Amino acid sequence: MKQLQIAFDTKSLDECIKIGKECEEYLDIIELGTPLVYKYGAEGITKFKEAFPDKKILADFKIMDAGEFETKIALDAGADIVTVLAAADNQTIEDSLKAVKEAGKELLVDLICVHDFEERVSYLEKIGVDYICVHTGSDTQKLGANPLKDLITVKKLVKNTKVSVAGGVKVDTVKSISDENPDVIIVGGGLYNAENPAETAKKMVDIIK
Ligand SMILES: O=C(CO)[C@H](O)[C@H](O)COP(=O)(O)O
């Protein structure tokens, strides 16, 4: 069963929690996006976990170094899933993985800025991360990029790991993404900036599930 993850990157924490509550029944994972991690820090994660105790909370730390130390900051604050960059050193990713496994939590490794998918996916599967995320960043989205082509490539390479996908997914593009069978579809602005986020989340769930 595919899952829907909302990624909050803008707005105040209170506004995000209000929108999250409106959409809650349609969501599986709630993400404190990287910009809000910068703005609110670990306290933002704790507030999300208090507001949504029954949902998985993802802290999009995009860790690049100090894997164990930074992962533990997110875990101690209440995160269920922590993100590390696939472009980081293997040692960093393995230290993050060790920290989440010791806590009984999960690691998402983000392929943003990685071009040799074959080498990275094979390594990530070998060490046993929980999610491999295909991600078109917001800056390259401005140039017209979207994650569909990379998703198709990565889905052919991944054998055992859950695949997430992010990058400008909207209600009118979610079907083409969903048709490639990712395990988790991550939607940011296309959901929290929608005129009616709850209605949009319902439409998306009707399409993907
Ligand atoms: O991690 C992110 C940016 O680096 C975003 O949270 C992710 O791309 C989803 O947001 P959107 O759907 O608005 O692109």
PDBQT file of the ligand as one rigid body, heavy atoms in Angstrom, charges set to zero:
ROOT
HETATM    1  O1  LIG A 301      13.031  18.253   0.719  1.00  0.00    +0.000 OA
HETATM    2  C1  LIG A 301      12.468  19.151   0.113  1.00  0.00    +0.000 C 
HETATM    3  C2  LIG A 301      13.229  20.219  -0.543  1.00  0.00    +0.000 C 
HETATM    4  O2  LIG A 301      14.610  19.969  -0.457  1.00  0.00    +0.000 OA
HETATM    5  C3  LIG A 301      10.970  19.158   0.028  1.00  0.00    +0.000 C 
HETATM    6  O3  LIG A 301      10.428  18.917   1.282  1.00  0.00    +0.000 OA
HETATM    7  C4  LIG A 301      10.463  18.140  -0.960  1.00  0.00    +0.000 C 
HETATM    8  O4  LIG A 301      11.008  18.410  -2.228  1.00  0.00    +0.000 OA
HETATM    9  C5  LIG A 301       8.935  18.152  -1.077  1.00  0.00    +0.000 C 
HETATM   10  O5  LIG A 301       8.490  19.448  -1.332  1.00  0.00    +0.000 OA
HETATM   11  P1  LIG A 301       7.859  19.900  -2.753  1.00  0.00    +0.000 P 
HETATM   12  O6  LIG A 301       6.749  18.921  -3.058  1.00  0.00    +0.000 OA
HETATM   13  O7  LIG A 301       7.334  21.299  -2.496  1.00  0.00    +0.000 OA
HETATM   14  O8  LIG A 301       8.975  19.833  -3.766  1.00  0.00    +0.000 OA
ENDROOT
TORSDOF 0
